[in-house]
Amino acid sequence: MDTSPVYIVIALAAFIVLAIVLFFVKPKNKQHKLSPLISLSFGLTLAGIFFGEERWLGYSLIGAGVLLALAELLRKRSGRVS
C-alpha cells in the first residue's frame, strides 16, 4: 500500500480540525475575517495537497499559497490594510 493517500488524509484532517477550532474558539470582542488574499492562499495550499500526485503541480500550488500568505502578512505589517 502506498502511504501518499494516508498523508493526504492526515493533512486534510489536520486542516479541518484547525479550521473548526479557530471557528469556535475566538475572542468575543474582536472578530477576524479572512482577507481574500488569505482565502486564496488557503485554497491554493489545499489544492496543492489534493494534486500532490503530480509533484510539480502540487509543489507549485503550495508554494504559490505560501507566497500569497507572506505577501498578505507583509502588507498588514506595513500598515497598508484596506
N, C-alpha and C positions, 0 to 999 in steps of 0.2 A: 504494500500500500504506500502510495506517495504521501508525504507529510505536508505538501503545499496546501491542500484544501483545509487541513486541520489548522494550520497557522492563519489562514484567511478567516476561518470561522472564529478563532480565538480573538483576532484583531477586531473583527466586526462586533463581537460580543462586548469587548472592552470599550469600543466607541459607544455602543448603545447604553451600557451601564453608566459611562461617564456623562452622556447626554441626559440620562434620567436623573442622575444625582445632581447635576448642575441645574436642571429644570426645577426640581423640588426643593433643593437647599440653596436658597438665595436670600440675601438680606431683604428685610421687609421695607426698608426706607430707600433703597437705591435699586432701580431696575436697569439691567444691562440688556441692550438689544444688540444683536449681531449686525454688523455693518454688511452691506452687500459684498464687499471685498473679502471679508472673513467667511461669509457663507459660500462664496465661490471657491475659496481656498479649501474649505472643509469638503466640498463636493469633489474637487479635483483629487484630494487625498484619498477619499473613499473610492473614486473611480480608479485610481492607481492601484489600490488594493484589489479591486474586482478584476481588473485587467492585468493582473500580475503574471499570468502565464506567458505573455509576451513581455519579456524583461524590458526592452527598450521603451515600450509604451507605458508600462507600469511605473518605471522609474522616472520617466519624463513627466507623467501626471503628478506623481508625488512631489517631485522637485518643483514643478510649477506651483503646486499648492503651498509648499513651504516658502517659496519666494514671495508669493502674494501675501502670506501671513506676516512675513518680515517687513514687507512694504507698508502694510497697514500699521504694524507696530511702530515703525519709524515715523509714519505720518501722524499718528496720535501723540507720540512723544514730542514731536517738534511743535505741537500746538495748533496744527492746521486741521482741526477736527471740524467737520461740517455739521 
